[in-house]
Amino acid sequence: MSADVPYAALVPPFILAGIGMGLVFAPSATAVLARIRPEDHATASGANSTIREIGVALGVAVLTAVFTGAGGTLTPGGYVGAAVPAVTVGAVVLLVSAGLALLLPSRAAAAAPVAAPAETALPVLV
């Protein structure tokens, strides 16, 4: 990263970022709703959107704190010098999150049948 990177050099990473977000956001919403009863879809969708927005706000706040803590200013040199640690922190959080996502139960494990609880007989009133 440097202060004299031409805009054209940034277009491919921006395209990859857009593709990556498209490949994550829609499937995550589908995954949330896949095992939810239809009458709970609105609640689950709202919770998913809220959690995602909180994550975005928290991410922006943390990376801004790293940027300003590294002495970031809105000049070419001051921006690049402080953006490097902020991007590094963002990349580390992304890699840790991806690693944790790999530890989530697989679809096959989630689909495994669960034994139903034994029904108890109710007393009959006469």
Distance bins in CASP14 RR format, pairs under 12 A and 6 or more apart:
PFRMAT RR
TARGET T0000
AUTHOR 0000-0000-0000
RMODE 2
METHOD distances of the structure
MODEL  1
1 9 0 0 0 0 0 1 0 0 0 0 0
1 10 0 0 0 0 0 1 0 0 0 0 0
1 13 0 0 0 0 0 1 0 0 0 0 0
1 76 0 0 0 0 0 1 0 0 0 0 0
1 77 0 0 0 0 0 1 0 0 0 0 0
1 78 0 0 0 0 0 1 0 0 0 0 0
1 79 0 0 0 0 1 0 0 0 0 0 0
1 80 1 0 1 0 0 0 0 0 0 0 0
1 81 1 0 0 1 0 0 0 0 0 0 0
1 82 0 0 0 0 0 1 0 0 0 0 0
1 83 1 0 0 1 0 0 0 0 0 0 0
1 84 1 0 1 0 0 0 0 0 0 0 0
1 85 0 0 0 0 0 1 0 0 0 0 0
1 86 0 0 0 0 0 1 0 0 0 0 0
1 87 1 0 0 1 0 0 0 0 0 0 0
1 88 0 0 0 0 0 1 0 0 0 0 0
2 9 0 0 0 0 0 1 0 0 0 0 0
2 10 0 0 0 0 0 1 0 0 0 0 0
2 76 0 0 0 0 1 0 0 0 0 0 0
2 77 0 0 0 0 1 0 0 0 0 0 0
2 78 0 0 0 0 0 1 0 0 0 0 0
2 79 0 0 0 0 0 1 0 0 0 0 0
2 80 1 0 0 1 0 0 0 0 0 0 0
2 81 0 0 0 0 1 0 0 0 0 0 0
2 83 0 0 0 0 0 1 0 0 0 0 0
2 84 0 0 0 0 1 0 0 0 0 0 0
3 73 0 0 0 0 0 1 0 0 0 0 0
3 74 0 0 0 0 0 1 0 0 0 0 0
3 75 0 0 0 0 1 0 0 0 0 0 0
3 76 1 1 0 0 0 0 0 0 0 0 0
3 77 1 0 1 0 0 0 0 0 0 0 0
3 78 0 0 0 0 1 0 0 0 0 0 0
3 79 1 0 0 1 0 0 0 0 0 0 0
3 80 1 0 1 0 0 0 0 0 0 0 0
3 81 0 0 0 0 1 0 0 0 0 0 0
3 82 0 0 0 0 0 1 0 0 0 0 0
3 83 0 0 0 0 0 1 0 0 0 0 0
3 84 0 0 0 0 0 1 0 0 0 0 0
4 76 1 0 0 1 0 0 0 0 0 0 0
4 77 0 0 0 0 1 0 0 0 0 0 0
4 80 0 0 0 0 1 0 0 0 0 0 0
5 11 0 0 0 0 0 1 0 0 0 0 0
5 13 0 0 0 0 0 1 0 0 0 0 0
5 76 0 0 0 0 0 1 0 0 0 0 0
5 77 0 0 0 0 0 1 0 0 0 0 0
5 79 0 0 0 0 0 1 0 0 0 0 0
5 80 0 0 0 0 1 0 0 0 0 0 0
5 83 0 0 0 0 0 1 0 0 0 0 0
6 12 0 0 0 0 0 1 0 0 0 0 0
7 13 0 0 0 0 0 1 0 0 0 0 0
7 14 0 0 0 0 1 0 0 0 0 0 0
8 14 0 0 0 0 0 1 0 0 0 0 0
8 15 0 0 0 0 0 1 0 0 0 0 0
10 16 0 0 0 0 0 1 0 0 0 0 0
10 17 0 0 0 0 0 1 0 0 0 0 0
11 17 0 0 0 0 0 1 0 0 0 0 0
11 18 0 0 0 0 0 1 0 0 0 0 0
12 18 0 0 0 0 0 1 0 0 0 0 0
12 19 0 0 0 0 0 1 0 0 0 0 0
13 19 0 0 0 0 0 1 0 0 0 0 0
13 20 0 0 0 0 0 1 0 0 0 0 0
13 87 0 0 0 0 0 1 0 0 0 0 0
14 20 0 0 0 0 0 1 0 0 0 0 0
14 21 0 0 0 0 0 1 0 0 0 0 0
15 21 0 0 0 0 0 1 0 0 0 0 0
15 22 0 0 0 0 0 1 0 0 0 0 0
16 22 0 0 0 0 0 1 0 0 0 0 0
16 23 0 0 0 0 0 1 0 0 0 0 0
17 23 0 0 0 0 0 1 0 0 0 0 0
17 24 0 0 0 0 0 1 0 0 0 0 0
17 94 0 0 0 0 0 1 0 0 0 0 0
18 24 0 0 0 0 1 0 0 0 0 0 0
18 25 0 0 0 0 1 0 0 0 0 0 0
18 26 0 0 0 0 0 1 0 0 0 0 0
19 25 0 0 0 0 0 1 0 0 0 0 0
19 26 0 0 0 0 0 1 0 0 0 0 0
20 26 0 0 0 0 0 1 0 0 0 0 0
20 27 0 0 0 0 0 1 0 0 0 0 0
20 28 0 0 0 0 0 1 0 0 0 0 0
20 94 0 0 0 0 0 1 0 0 0 0 0
21 27 0 0 0 0 0 1 0 0 0 0 0
21 28 0 0 0 0 0 1 0 0 0 0 0
21 52 0 0 0 0 0 1 0 0 0 0 0
21 56 0 0 0 0 0 1 0 0 0 0 0
21 94 0 0 0 0 0 1 0 0 0 0 0
22 28 0 0 0 0 1 0 0 0 0 0 0
22 29 0 0 0 0 0 1 0 0 0 0 0
22 30 0 0 0 0 0 1 0 0 0 0 0
23 30 0 0 0 0 0 1 0 0 0 0 0
24 30 0 0 0 0 0 1 0 0 0 0 0
24 31 0 0 0 0 0 1 0 0 0 0 0
24 52 0 0 0 0 1 0 0 0 0 0 0
24 94 0 0 0 0 0 1 0 0 0 0 0
24 97 0 0 0 0 0 1 0 0 0 0 0
24 98 0 0 0 0 0 1 0 0 0 0 0
24 101 0 0 0 0 0 1 0 0 0 0 0
25 31 0 0 0 0 0 1 0 0 0 0 0
25 32 0 0 0 0 0 1 0 0 0 0 0
25 48 0 0 0 0 1 0 0 0 0 0 0
25 49 0 0 0 0 1 0 0 0 0 0 0
25 52 1 0 0 1 0 0 0 0 0 0 0
25 53 0 0 0 0 0 1 0 0 0 0 0
25 56 0 0 0 0 0 1 0 0 0 0 0
26 32 0 0 0 0 0 1 0 0 0 0 0
26 33 0 0 0 0 0 1 0 0 0 0 0
26 48 0 0 0 0 0 1 0 0 0 0 0
26 52 0 0 0 0 0 1 0 0 0 0 0
27 33 0 0 0 0 0 1 0 0 0 0 0
27 34 0 0 0 0 1 0 0 0 0 0 0
27 48 0 0 0 0 0 1 0 0 0 0 0
27 101 0 0 0 0 0 1 0 0 0 0 0
27 107 0 0 0 0 0 1 0 0 0 0 0
28 34 0 0 0 0 0 1 0 0 0 0 0
28 44 0 0 0 0 0 1 0 0 0 0 0
28 45 0 0 0 0 0 1 0 0 0 0 0
28 48 1 0 0 1 0 0 0 0 0 0 0
28 49 0 0 0 0 0 1 0 0 0 0 0
28 51 0 0 0 0 1 0 0 0 0 0 0
28 52 1 0 0 1 0 0 0 0 0 0 0
28 101 0 0 0 0 0 1 0 0 0 0 0
28 104 0 0 0 0 0 1 0 0 0 0 0
29 36 0 0 0 0 0 1 0 0 0 0 0
29 41 0 0 0 0 0 1 0 0 0 0 0
29 44 0 0 0 0 1 0 0 0 0 0 0
29 45 1 0 0 1 0 0 0 0 0 0 0
29 46 0 0 0 0 1 0 0 0 0 0 0
29 47 0 0 0 0 0 1 0 0 0 0 0
29 48 1 0 1 0 0 0 0 0 0 0 0
29 49 0 0 0 0 1 0 0 0 0 0 0
29 51 0 0 0 0 0 1 0 0 0 0 0
29 52 0 0 0 0 1 0 0 0 0 0 0
30 36 0 0 0 0 0 1 0 0 0 0 0
30 41 0 0 0 0 0 1 0 0 0 0 0
30 44 0 0 0 0 0 1 0 0 0 0 0
30 45 0 0 0 0 0 1 0 0 0 0 0
30 48 0 0 0 0 0 1 0 0 0 0 0
30 107 0 0 0 0 0 1 0 0 0 0 0
31 44 0 0 0 0 0 1 0 0 0 0 0
31 45 0 0 0 0 0 1 0 0 0 0 0
31 48 0 0 0 0 1 0 0 0 0 0 0
31 101 0 0 0 0 0 1 0 0 0 0 0
31 104 0 0 0 0 1 0 0 0 0 0 0
31 105 0 0 0 0 0 1 0 0 0 0 0
31 106 0 0 0 0 0 1 0 0 0 0 0
31 107 0 0 0 0 1 0 0 0 0 0 0
31 110 0 0 0 0 0 1 0 0 0 0 0
32 40 0 0 0 0 0 1 0 0 0 0 0
32 41 0 0 0 0 1 0 0 0 0 0 0
32 42 0 0 0 0 0 1 0 0 0 0 0
32 43 0 0 0 0 0 1 0 0 0 0 0
32 44 1 0 1 0 0 0 0 0 0 0 0
32 45 1 0 0 1 0 0 0 0 0 0 0
32 46 0 0 0 0 1 0 0 0 0 0 0
32 47 1 0 0 1 0 0 0 0 0 0 0
32 48 1 0 1 0 0 0 0 0 0 0 0
32 49 0 0 0 0 1 0 0 0 0 0 0
32 50 0 0 0 0 0 1 0 0 0 0 0
32 51 0 0 0 0 1 0 0 0 0 0 0
32 52 0 0 0 0 1 0 0 0 0 0 0
33 39 0 0 0 0 0 1 0 0 0 0 0
33 40 0 0 0 0 1 0 0 0 0 0 0
33 41 1 0 1 0 0 0 0 0 0 0 0
33 42 0 0 0 0 1 0 0 0 0 0 0
33 43 0 0 0 0 0 1 0 0 0 0 0
33 44 1 0 1 0 0 0 0 0 0 0 0
33 45 1 0 0 1 0 0 0 0 0 0 0
33 46 0 0 0 0 0 1 0 0 0 0 0
33 47 0 0 0 0 0 1 0 0 0 0 0
33 48 0 0 0 0 1 0 0 0 0 0 0
33 49 0 0 0 0 0 1 0 0 0 0 0
34 41 0 0 0 0 0 1 0 0 0 0 0
34 44 0 0 0 0 1 0 0 0 0 0 0
34 45 0 0 0 0 0 1 0 0 0 0 0
34 48 0 0 0 0 0 1 0 0 0 0 0
34 107 0 0 0 0 1 0 0 0 0 0 0
34 110 0 0 0 0 1 0 0 0 0 0 0
34 111 0 0 0 0 0 1 0 0 0 0 0
35 41 0 0 0 0 0 1 0 0 0 0 0
35 44 0 0 0 0 1 0 0 0 0 0 0
35 105 0 0 0 0 0 1 0 0 0 0 0
35 107 0 0 0 0 1 0 0 0 0 0 0
35 110 1 0 0 1 0 0 0 0 0 0 0
35 111 0 0 0 0 1 0 0 0 0 0 0
36 42 0 0 0 0 1 0 0 0 0 0 0
36 43 0 0 0 0 1 0 0 0 0 0 0
36 44 1 0 1 0 0 0 0 0 0 0 0
36 45 0 0 0 0 1 0 0 0 0 0 0
36 46 0 0 0 0 0 1 0 0 0 0 0
36 47 0 0 0 0 0 1 0 0 0 0 0
36 48 0 0 0 0 1 0 0 0 0 0 0
37 43 0 0 0 0 1 0 0 0 0 0 0
37 44 0 0 0 0 1 0 0 0 0 0 0
38 44 0 0 0 0 0 1 0 0 0 0 0
38 45 0 0 0 0 0 1 0 0 0 0 0
40 46 0 0 0 0 0 1 0 0 0 0 0
40 47 0 0 0 0 1 0 0 0 0 0 0
40 48 0 0 0 0 0 1 0 0 0 0 0
41 47 0 0 0 0 0 1 0 0 0 0 0
41 48 0 0 0 0 0 1 0 0 0 0 0
42 48 0 0 0 0 0 1 0 0 0 0 0
42 49 0 0 0 0 0 1 0 0 0 0 0
43 49 0 0 0 0 0 1 0 0 0 0 0
43 50 0 0 0 0 0 1 0 0 0 0 0
44 50 0 0 0 0 0 1 0 0 0 0 0
44 51 0 0 0 0 0 1 0 0 0 0 0
45 51 0 0 0 0 0 1 0 0 0 0 0
45 52 0 0 0 0 0 1 0 0 0 0 0
46 52 0 0 0 0 1 0 0 0 0 0 0
46 53 0 0 0 0 1 0 0 0 0 0 0
46 54 0 0 0 0 0 1 0 0 0 0 0
47 53 0 0 0 0 0 1 0 0 0 0 0
47 54 0 0 0 0 0 1 0 0 0 0 0
48 54 0 0 0 0 0 1 0 0 0 0 0
48 55 0 0 0 0 0 1 0 0 0 0 0
49 55 0 0 0 0 0 1 0 0 0 0 0
49 56 0 0 0 0 0 1 0 0 0 0 0
50 56 0 0 0 0 0 1 0 0 0 0 0
50 57 0 0 0 0 0 1 0 0 0 0 0
51 57 0 0 0 0 0 1 0 0 0 0 0
51 58 0 0 0 0 0 1 0 0 0 0 0
52 58 0 0 0 0 0 1 0 0 0 0 0
52 59 0 0 0 0 0 1 0 0 0 0 0
53 59 0 0 0 0 0 1 0 0 0 0 0
53 60 0 0 0 0 0 1 0 0 0 0 0
54 60 0 0 0 0 0 1 0 0 0 0 0
54 61 0 0 0 0 0 1 0 0 0 0 0
55 61 0 0 0 0 1 0 0 0 0 0 0
55 62 0 0 0 0 1 0 0 0 0 0 0
55 63 0 0 0 0 0 1 0 0 0 0 0
55 93 0 0 0 0 0 1 0 0 0 0 0
55 97 0 0 0 0 0 1 0 0 0 0 0
56 62 0 0 0 0 0 1 0 0 0 0 0
56 63 0 0 0 0 0 1 0 0 0 0 0
57 63 0 0 0 0 0 1 0 0 0 0 0
57 64 0 0 0 0 0 1 0 0 0 0 0
58 64 0 0 0 0 0 1 0 0 0 0 0
58 65 0 0 0 0 0 1 0 0 0 0 0
58 90 0 0 0 0 0 1 0 0 0 0 0
58 93 0 0 0 0 0 1 0 0 0 0 0
59 65 0 0 0 0 1 0 0 0 0 0 0
59 66 0 0 0 0 1 0 0 0 0 0 0
59 67 0 0 0 0 0 1 0 0 0 0 0
59 86 0 0 0 0 0 1 0 0 0 0 0
59 89 0 0 0 0 1 0 0 0 0 0 0
59 90 1 0 0 1 0 0 0 0 0 0 0
59 93 1 0 0 1 0 0 0 0 0 0 0
59 94 0 0 0 0 0 1 0 0 0 0 0
59 97 0 0 0 0 0 1 0 0 0 0 0
60 66 0 0 0 0 0 1 0 0 0 0 0
60 67 0 0 0 0 0 1 0 0 0 0 0
60 86 0 0 0 0 0 1 0 0 0 0 0
60 90 0 0 0 0 0 1 0 0 0 0 0
61 67 0 0 0 0 0 1 0 0 0 0 0
61 68 0 0 0 0 0 1 0 0 0 0 0
61 86 0 0 0 0 0 1 0 0 0 0 0
62 68 0 0 0 0 0 1 0 0 0 0 0
62 69 0 0 0 0 0 1 0 0 0 0 0
62 85 0 0 0 0 0 1 0 0 0 0 0
62 86 0 0 0 0 1 0 0 0 0 0 0
62 89 1 0 0 1 0 0 0 0 0 0 0
62 90 0 0 0 0 1 0 0 0 0 0 0
62 92 0 0 0 0 0 1 0 0 0 0 0
62 93 0 0 0 0 1 0 0 0 0 0 0
63 69 0 0 0 0 0 1 0 0 0 0 0
63 70 0 0 0 0 0 1 0 0 0 0 0
63 72 0 0 0 0 0 1 0 0 0 0 0
63 82 0 0 0 0 0 1 0 0 0 0 0
63 83 0 0 0 0 1 0 0 0 0 0 0
63 84 0 0 0 0 0 1 0 0 0 0 0
63 85 0 0 0 0 1 0 0 0 0 0 0
63 86 1 0 1 0 0 0 0 0 0 0 0
63 87 0 0 0 0 1 0 0 0 0 0 0
63 88 0 0 0 0 0 1 0 0 0 0 0
63 89 1 0 0 1 0 0 0 0 0 0 0
63 90 1 0 0 1 0 0 0 0 0 0 0
63 91 0 0 0 0 0 1 0 0 0 0 0
63 92 0 0 0 0 0 1 0 0 0 0 0
63 93 0 0 0 0 1 0 0 0 0 0 0
63 94 0 0 0 0 0 1 0 0 0 0 0
64 70 0 0 0 0 0 1 0 0 0 0 0
64 71 0 0 0 0 0 1 0 0 0 0 0
64 72 0 0 0 0 1 0 0 0 0 0 0
64 82 0 0 0 0 0 1 0 0 0 0 0
64 83 0 0 0 0 0 1 0 0 0 0 0
64 85 0 0 0 0 0 1 0 0 0 0 0
64 86 1 0 0 1 0 0 0 0 0 0 0
64 89 0 0 0 0 0 1 0 0 0 0 0
64 90 0 0 0 0 0 1 0 0 0 0 0
65 71 0 0 0 0 0 1 0 0 0 0 0
65 72 0 0 0 0 0 1 0 0 0 0 0
65 82 0 0 0 0 0 1 0 0 0 0 0
65 85 0 0 0 0 0 1 0 0 0 0 0
65 86 0 0 0 0 1 0 0 0 0 0 0
65 89 0 0 0 0 1 0 0 0 0 0 0
65 90 0 0 0 0 0 1 0 0 0 0 0
66 72 0 0 0 0 1 0 0 0 0 0 0
66 81 0 0 0 0 0 1 0 0 0 0 0
66 82 1 0 0 1 0 0 0 0 0 0 0
66 83 0 0 0 0 1 0 0 0 0 0 0
66 84 0 0 0 0 0 1 0 0 0 0 0
66 85 1 0 1 0 0 0 0 0 0 0 0
66 86 1 0 1 0 0 0 0 0 0 0 0
66 87 0 0 0 0 1 0 0 0 0 0 0
66 88 0 0 0 0 1 0 0 0 0 0 0
66 89 1 0 1 0 0 0 0 0 0 0 0
66 90 0 0 0 0 1 0 0 0 0 0 0
66 91 0 0 0 0 0 1 0 0 0 0 0
66 92 0 0 0 0 0 1 0 0 0 0 0
66 93 0 0 0 0 0 1 0 0 0 0 0
67 73 0 0 0 0 1 0 0 0 0 0 0
67 74 0 0 0 0 0 1 0 0 0 0 0
67 78 0 0 0 0 1 0 0 0 0 0 0
67 79 0 0 0 0 1 0 0 0 0 0 0
67 80 0 0 0 0 0 1 0 0 0 0 0
67 81 0 0 0 0 1 0 0 0 0 0 0
67 82 1 0 1 0 0 0 0 0 0 0 0
67 83 1 0 0 1 0 0 0 0 0 0 0
67 84 0 0 0 0 1 0 0 0 0 0 0
67 85 1 0 0 1 0 0 0 0 0 0 0
67 86 1 0 1 0 0 0 0 0 0 0 0
67 87 0 0 0 0 1 0 0 0 0 0 0
67 88 0 0 0 0 0 1 0 0 0 0 0
67 89 0 0 0 0 1 0 0 0 0 0 0
67 90 0 0 0 0 0 1 0 0 0 0 0
68 74 0 0 0 0 0 1 0 0 0 0 0
68 78 0 0 0 0 0 1 0 0 0 0 0
68 79 0 0 0 0 0 1 0 0 0 0 0
68 82 1 0 0 1 0 0 0 0 0 0 0
68 83 0 0 0 0 0 1 0 0 0 0 0
68 85 0 0 0 0 0 1 0 0 0 0 0
68 86 0 0 0 0 1 0 0 0 0 0 0
69 78 0 0 0 0 0 1 0 0 0 0 0
69 81 0 0 0 0 0 1 0 0 0 0 0
69 82 1 0 0 1 0 0 0 0 0 0 0
69 83 0 0 0 0 0 1 0 0 0 0 0
69 85 0 0 0 0 1 0 0 0 0 0 0
69 86 0 0 0 0 1 0 0 0 0 0 0
69 89 0 0 0 0 0 1 0 0 0 0 0
70 77 0 0 0 0 0 1 0 0 0 0 0
70 78 0 0 0 0 1 0 0 0 0 0 0
70 79 0 0 0 0 0 1 0 0 0 0 0
70 80 0 0 0 0 0 1 0 0 0 0 0
70 81 1 0 0 1 0 0 0 0 0 0 0
70 82 1 1 0 0 0 0 0 0 0 0 0
70 83 0 0 0 0 1 0 0 0 0 0 0
70 84 1 0 0 1 0 0 0 0 0 0 0
70 85 1 0 1 0 0 0 0 0 0 0 0
70 86 1 0 0 1 0 0 0 0 0 0 0
70 87 0 0 0 0 0 1 0 0 0 0 0
70 88 0 0 0 0 0 1 0 0 0 0 0
70 89 0 0 0 0 1 0 0 0 0 0 0
71 77 0 0 0 0 0 1 0 0 0 0 0
71 78 1 0 0 1 0 0 0 0 0 0 0
71 79 0 0 0 0 1 0 0 0 0 0 0
71 80 0 0 0 0 0 1 0 0 0 0 0
71 81 1 0 0 1 0 0 0 0 0 0 0
71 82 1 0 1 0 0 0 0 0 0 0 0
71 83 0 0 0 0 0 1 0 0 0 0 0
71 84 0 0 0 0 0 1 0 0 0 0 0
71 85 0 0 0 0 1 0 0 0 0 0 0
71 86 0 0 0 0 0 1 0 0 0 0 0
72 78 1 0 1 0 0 0 0 0 0 0 0
72 79 1 0 0 1 0 0 0 0 0 0 0
72 80 0 0 0 0 1 0 0 0 0 0 0
72 81 1 0 0 1 0 0 0 0 0 0 0
72 82 1 1 0 0 0 0 0 0 0 0 0
72 83 1 0 0 1 0 0 0 0 0 0 0
72 84 0 0 0 0 0 1 0 0 0 0 0
72 85 0 0 0 0 1 0 0 0 0 0 0
72 86 0 0 0 0 1 0 0 0 0 0 0
73 79 1 0 0 1 0 0 0 0 0 0 0
73 80 0 0 0 0 0 1 0 0 0 0 0
73 81 0 0 0 0 1 0 0 0 0 0 0
73 82 1 0 0 1 0 0 0 0 0 0 0
73 83 0 0 0 0 0 1 0 0 0 0 0
74 80 0 0 0 0 0 1 0 0 0 0 0
74 82 0 0 0 0 0 1 0 0 0 0 0
74 83 0 0 0 0 0 1 0 0 0 0 0
75 81 0 0 0 0 0 1 0 0 0 0 0
75 82 0 0 0 0 0 1 0 0 0 0 0
75 83 0 0 0 0 0 1 0 0 0 0 0
76 82 0 0 0 0 0 1 0 0 0 0 0
76 83 0 0 0 0 0 1 0 0 0 0 0
77 83 0 0 0 0 1 0 0 0 0 0 0
77 84 0 0 0 0 0 1 0 0 0 0 0
78 84 0 0 0 0 0 1 0 0 0 0 0
78 85 0 0 0 0 0 1 0 0 0 0 0
78 86 0 0 0 0 0 1 0 0 0 0 0
79 86 0 0 0 0 0 1 0 0 0 0 0
79 87 0 0 0 0 0 1 0 0 0 0 0
80 86 0 0 0 0 0 1 0 0 0 0 0
80 87 0 0 0 0 0 1 0 0 0 0 0
81 87 0 0 0 0 0 1 0 0 0 0 0
81 88 0 0 0 0 0 1 0 0 0 0 0
82 88 0 0 0 0 0 1 0 0 0 0 0
82 89 0 0 0 0 0 1 0 0 0 0 0
83 89 0 0 0 0 0 1 0 0 0 0 0
83 90 0 0 0 0 0 1 0 0 0 0 0
83 91 0 0 0 0 0 1 0 0 0 0 0
84 90 0 0 0 0 0 1 0 0 0 0 0
84 91 0 0 0 0 0 1 0 0 0 0 0
85 91 0 0 0 0 0 1 0 0 0 0 0
85 92 0 0 0 0 0 1 0 0 0 0 0
86 92 0 0 0 0 0 1 0 0 0 0 0
86 93 0 0 0 0 0 1 0 0 0 0 0
87 93 0 0 0 0 0 1 0 0 0 0 0
87 94 0 0 0 0 0 1 0 0 0 0 0
88 94 0 0 0 0 0 1 0 0 0 0 0
88 95 0 0 0 0 0 1 0 0 0 0 0
89 95 0 0 0 0 0 1 0 0 0 0 0
89 96 0 0 0 0 0 1 0 0 0 0 0
90 96 0 0 0 0 1 0 0 0 0 0 0
90 97 0 0 0 0 1 0 0 0 0 0 0
90 98 0 0 0 0 0 1 0 0 0 0 0
91 97 0 0 0 0 0 1 0 0 0 0 0
91 98 0 0 0 0 0 1 0 0 0 0 0
92 98 0 0 0 0 0 1 0 0 0 0 0
92 99 0 0 0 0 0 1 0 0 0 0 0
93 99 0 0 0 0 0 1 0 0 0 0 0
93 100 0 0 0 0 0 1 0 0 0 0 0
94 100 0 0 0 0 0 1 0 0 0 0 0
94 101 0 0 0 0 0 1 0 0 0 0 0
95 101 0 0 0 0 0 1 0 0 0 0 0
95 102 0 0 0 0 0 1 0 0 0 0 0
96 102 0 0 0 0 0 1 0 0 0 0 0
96 103 0 0 0 0 0 1 0 0 0 0 0
97 103 0 0 0 0 0 1 0 0 0 0 0
97 104 0 0 0 0 0 1 0 0 0 0 0
98 104 0 0 0 0 0 1 0 0 0 0 0
103 109 0 0 0 0 0 1 0 0 0 0 0
104 110 0 0 0 0 1 0 0 0 0 0 0
105 111 0 0 0 0 1 0 0 0 0 0 0
105 112 0 0 0 0 1 0 0 0 0 0 0
106 112 0 0 0 0 1 0 0 0 0 0 0
END
